[in-house]
């Protein structure tokens, strides 16, 4: 019997509810005139350096390659976020990140390349503390968490595995003004992901006798744009 996991739509619904509650809190403070509006959204992309130990062990133990995969690999990610102030020094941010990484190694089974790819969907909520808030720039530090969903593909074997689980992050974020409402966005994030054991549609792991997870640690540098409403 297949285990039921938490569906992505439920995670998105929870994030939207939290953002709505934060928006109502912000509106009350705005009516009292305590601080100026700072609701907005950000979008962009980044590069990360990550260590997924079980994925590396699976690639190196697959028997399909004549090369060994490095323990640390680079990846790309795309993100979008909506943020709402919940106090003069605090901001709540709802964020979605799409991350992709892969290995392309020489095959020993046949002429060509053995490809191993993985993608991760990372919705989450981040609470930020405002370190600096000037007219032309601002800096925030944040901590966040979410329930995440990943997939791992062995394209040489046409195999696909999925997993889901929790993750946490720390971030340092800065913005500098390009106009009154448009800012350039820069950030550094560190992530700890505990996404769990990979299974195919039949409930089998990539290694038959050893659980293989999508747990990983990553450091990402991100660039983008922020638009204030």
Helices and strands as residue ranges (DSSP letters): H 8-31, E 40-51, H 53-60, E 73-87, E 90-106, E 113-133, E 137-154, E 159-177, E 182-194, E 216-228
